Amino acid sequence: MQENHENDEPSDTSVTKFGGNSVDLPSADHLFTAPSRPIQAFSFLAILIGGLCGGLIGYAFTDLQCSDSCSDLSGISAIIGALVGAGGVGIVSILVLRAVTEWRTKSDGDSK
């Protein structure tokens, strides 16, 4: 006895169903290339150093302005400085990693 498979999903992988609509996706001409591990490690190290420097600047800025013992305020300023420093370096690092990835992908495509 044969079964009717009219309602089965199509086996074509280029058609994607979302909410009942099918969309034909273009084929990718290149694969995504992630930055190499040494570049990622250097980026992570740069974020840590940026956070450390931001924390030191925040602590020193508050400590120099206090005449009494302001260890709590200096500690809070160090944490805020570390977050701002690490966040800023993290944003720049992400932008650099994306640019390097795009540059490597385009240069690989030109060599074909």
C-alpha positions as protocol buffer text, in pm:
chain_id: "A"
residue {
  index: 1
  type: MET
  ca { x: 0 y: 0 z: 0 }
}
residue {
  index: 2
  type: GLN
  ca { x: 138 y: 338 z: -99 }
}
residue {
  index: 3
  type: GLU
  ca { x: 115 y: 636 z: 130 }
}
residue {
  index: 4
  type: ASN
  ca { x: 38 y: 982 z: 11 }
}
residue {
  index: 5
  type: HIS
  ca { x: 322 y: 1225 z: 87 }
}
residue {
  index: 6
  type: GLU
  ca { x: 173 y: 1543 z: -59 }
}
residue {
  index: 7
  type: ASN
  ca { x: 189 y: 1737 z: 268 }
}
residue {
  index: 8
  type: ASP
  ca { x: 551 y: 1648 z: 344 }
}
residue {
  index: 9
  type: GLU
  ca { x: 815 y: 1922 z: 357 }
}
residue {
  index: 10
  type: PRO
  ca { x: 1022 y: 1959 z: 39 }
}
residue {
  index: 11
  type: SER
  ca { x: 1370 y: 1814 z: 62 }
}
residue {
  index: 12
  type: ASP
  ca { x: 1528 y: 2118 z: -108 }
}
residue {
  index: 13
  type: THR
  ca { x: 1755 y: 2292 z: 145 }
}
residue {
  index: 14
  type: SER
  ca { x: 1750 y: 2628 z: -36 }
}
residue {
  index: 15
  type: VAL
  ca { x: 1385 y: 2689 z: 55 }
}
residue {
  index: 16
  type: THR
  ca { x: 1320 y: 2814 z: 407 }
}
residue {
  index: 17
  type: LYS
  ca { x: 972 y: 2813 z: 559 }
}
residue {
  index: 18
  type: PHE
  ca { x: 882 y: 3084 z: 807 }
}
residue {
  index: 19
  type: GLY
  ca { x: 524 y: 3143 z: 910 }
}
residue {
  index: 20
  type: GLY
  ca { x: 386 y: 2949 z: 615 }
}
residue {
  index: 21
  type: ASN
  ca { x: 582 y: 3153 z: 360 }
}
residue {
  index: 22
  type: SER
  ca { x: 868 y: 3004 z: 166 }
}
residue {
  index: 23
  type: VAL
  ca { x: 1173 y: 3215 z: 87 }
}
residue {
  index: 24
  type: ASP
  ca { x: 1438 y: 3125 z: -168 }
}
residue {
  index: 25
  type: LEU
  ca { x: 1775 y: 3205 z: -16 }
}
residue {
  index: 26
  type: PRO
  ca { x: 2072 y: 3282 z: -239 }
}
residue {
  index: 27
  type: SER
  ca { x: 2359 y: 3039 z: -221 }
}
residue {
  index: 28
  type: ALA
  ca { x: 2662 y: 3159 z: -28 }
}
residue {
  index: 29
  type: ASP
  ca { x: 2966 y: 3211 z: -246 }
}
residue {
  index: 30
  type: HIS
  ca { x: 3203 y: 3200 z: 52 }
}
residue {
  index: 31
  type: LEU
  ca { x: 3206 y: 3061 z: 401 }
}
residue {
  index: 32
  type: PHE
  ca { x: 3234 y: 3275 z: 711 }
}
residue {
  index: 33
  type: THR
  ca { x: 3592 y: 3295 z: 828 }
}
residue {
  index: 34
  type: ALA
  ca { x: 3643 y: 3377 z: 1193 }
}
residue {
  index: 35
  type: PRO
  ca { x: 3952 y: 3563 z: 1312 }
}
residue {
  index: 36
  type: SER
  ca { x: 4239 y: 3340 z: 1414 }
}
residue {
  index: 37
  type: ARG
  ca { x: 4286 y: 3232 z: 1777 }
}
residue {
  index: 38
  type: PRO
  ca { x: 4594 y: 3452 z: 1838 }
}
residue {
  index: 39
  type: ILE
  ca { x: 4403 y: 3759 z: 1721 }
}
residue {
  index: 40
  type: GLN
  ca { x: 4110 y: 3669 z: 1947 }
}
residue {
  index: 41
  type: ALA
  ca { x: 4344 y: 3614 z: 2242 }
}
residue {
  index: 42
  type: PHE
  ca { x: 4515 y: 3948 z: 2178 }
}
residue {
  index: 43
  type: SER
  ca { x: 4174 y: 4117 z: 2165 }
}
residue {
  index: 44
  type: PHE
  ca { x: 4073 y: 3960 z: 2498 }
}
residue {
  index: 45
  type: LEU
  ca { x: 4404 y: 4066 z: 2655 }
}
residue {
  index: 46
  type: ALA
  ca { x: 4354 y: 4422 z: 2526 }
}
residue {
  index: 47
  type: ILE
  ca { x: 4007 y: 4434 z: 2688 }
}
residue {
  index: 48
  type: LEU
  ca { x: 4153 y: 4319 z: 3021 }
}
residue {
  index: 49
  type: ILE
  ca { x: 4431 y: 4578 z: 3005 }
}
residue {
  index: 50
  type: GLY
  ca { x: 4179 y: 4849 z: 2912 }
}
residue {
  index: 51
  type: GLY
  ca { x: 3966 y: 4755 z: 3212 }
}
residue {
  index: 52
  type: LEU
  ca { x: 4268 y: 4758 z: 3443 }
}
residue {
  index: 53
  type: CYS
  ca { x: 4379 y: 5100 z: 3319 }
}
residue {
  index: 54
  type: GLY
  ca { x: 4026 y: 5238 z: 3350 }
}
residue {
  index: 55
  type: GLY
  ca { x: 4003 y: 5108 z: 3705 }
}
residue {
  index: 56
  type: LEU
  ca { x: 4336 y: 5265 z: 3800 }
}
residue {
  index: 57
  type: ILE
  ca { x: 4235 y: 5597 z: 3648 }
}
residue {
  index: 58
  type: GLY
  ca { x: 3898 y: 5592 z: 3826 }
}
residue {
  index: 59
  type: TYR
  ca { x: 4060 y: 5509 z: 4160 }
}
residue {
  index: 60
  type: ALA
  ca { x: 4334 y: 5772 z: 4124 }
}
residue {
  index: 61
  type: PHE
  ca { x: 4093 y: 6042 z: 4009 }
}
residue {
  index: 62
  type: THR
  ca { x: 3873 y: 6000 z: 4318 }
}
residue {
  index: 63
  type: ASP
  ca { x: 4160 y: 5939 z: 4558 }
}
residue {
  index: 64
  type: LEU
  ca { x: 4334 y: 6261 z: 4456 }
}
residue {
  index: 65
  type: GLN
  ca { x: 4021 y: 6468 z: 4515 }
}
residue {
  index: 66
  type: CYS
  ca { x: 3940 y: 6329 z: 4861 }
}
residue {
  index: 67
  type: SER
  ca { x: 4100 y: 6489 z: 5165 }
}
residue {
  index: 68
  type: ASP
  ca { x: 3973 y: 6227 z: 5411 }
}
residue {
  index: 69
  type: SER
  ca { x: 3966 y: 5849 z: 5382 }
}
residue {
  index: 70
  type: CYS
  ca { x: 3734 y: 5783 z: 5088 }
}
residue {
  index: 71
  type: SER
  ca { x: 3810 y: 5418 z: 5021 }
}
residue {
  index: 72
  type: ASP
  ca { x: 3446 y: 5331 z: 4946 }
}
residue {
  index: 73
  type: LEU
  ca { x: 3407 y: 5613 z: 4695 }
}
residue {
  index: 74
  type: SER
  ca { x: 3746 y: 5535 z: 4541 }
}
residue {
  index: 75
  type: GLY
  ca { x: 3650 y: 5168 z: 4506 }
}
residue {
  index: 76
  type: ILE
  ca { x: 3320 y: 5256 z: 4337 }
}
residue {
  index: 77
  type: SER
  ca { x: 3503 y: 5493 z: 4101 }
}
residue {
  index: 78
  type: ALA
  ca { x: 3755 y: 5219 z: 4024 }
}
residue {
  index: 79
  type: ILE
  ca { x: 3476 y: 4976 z: 3932 }
}
residue {
  index: 80
  type: ILE
  ca { x: 3301 y: 5234 z: 3714 }
}
residue {
  index: 81
  type: GLY
  ca { x: 3631 y: 5325 z: 3547 }
}
residue {
  index: 82
  type: ALA
  ca { x: 3710 y: 4960 z: 3483 }
}
residue {
  index: 83
  type: LEU
  ca { x: 3370 y: 4899 z: 3324 }
}
residue {
  index: 84
  type: VAL
  ca { x: 3397 y: 5208 z: 3104 }
}
residue {
  index: 85
  type: GLY
  ca { x: 3756 y: 5125 z: 3002 }
}
residue {
  index: 86
  type: ALA
  ca { x: 3682 y: 4761 z: 2924 }
}
residue {
  index: 87
  type: GLY
  ca { x: 3361 y: 4856 z: 2742 }
}
residue {
  index: 88
  type: GLY
  ca { x: 3536 y: 5110 z: 2522 }
}
residue {
  index: 89
  type: VAL
  ca { x: 3821 y: 4877 z: 2432 }
}
residue {
  index: 90
  type: GLY
  ca { x: 3569 y: 4597 z: 2376 }
}
residue {
  index: 91
  type: ILE
  ca { x: 3374 y: 4804 z: 2124 }
}
residue {
  index: 92
  type: VAL
  ca { x: 3690 y: 4898 z: 1935 }
}
residue {
  index: 93
  type: SER
  ca { x: 3808 y: 4537 z: 1948 }
}
residue {
  index: 94
  type: ILE
  ca { x: 3483 y: 4407 z: 1799 }
}
residue {
  index: 95
  type: LEU
  ca { x: 3499 y: 4663 z: 1518 }
}
residue {
  index: 96
  type: VAL
  ca { x: 3860 y: 4568 z: 1441 }
}
residue {
  index: 97
  type: LEU
  ca { x: 3781 y: 4194 z: 1441 }
}
residue {
  index: 98
  type: ARG
  ca { x: 3489 y: 4250 z: 1203 }
}
residue {
  index: 99
  type: ALA
  ca { x: 3704 y: 4461 z: 973 }
}
residue {
  index: 100
  type: VAL
  ca { x: 3981 y: 4201 z: 969 }
}
residue {
  index: 101
  type: THR
  ca { x: 3731 y: 3925 z: 897 }
}
residue {
  index: 102
  type: GLU
  ca { x: 3574 y: 4121 z: 612 }
}
residue {
  index: 103
  type: TRP
  ca { x: 3913 y: 4210 z: 472 }
}
residue {
  index: 104
  type: ARG
  ca { x: 4030 y: 3847 z: 482 }
}
residue {
  index: 105
  type: THR
  ca { x: 3705 y: 3728 z: 322 }
}
residue {
  index: 106
  type: LYS
  ca { x: 3729 y: 3980 z: 38 }
}
residue {
  index: 107
  type: SER
  ca { x: 4097 y: 3909 z: -25 }
}
residue {
  index: 108
  type: ASP
  ca { x: 4023 y: 3535 z: -36 }
}
residue {
  index: 109
  type: GLY
  ca { x: 3745 y: 3597 z: -288 }
}
residue {
  index: 110
  type: ASP
  ca { x: 3975 y: 3804 z: -513 }
}
residue {
  index: 111
  type: SER
  ca { x: 4235 y: 3528 z: -529 }
}
residue {
  index: 112
  type: LYS
  ca { x: 3989 y: 3278 z: -681 }
}
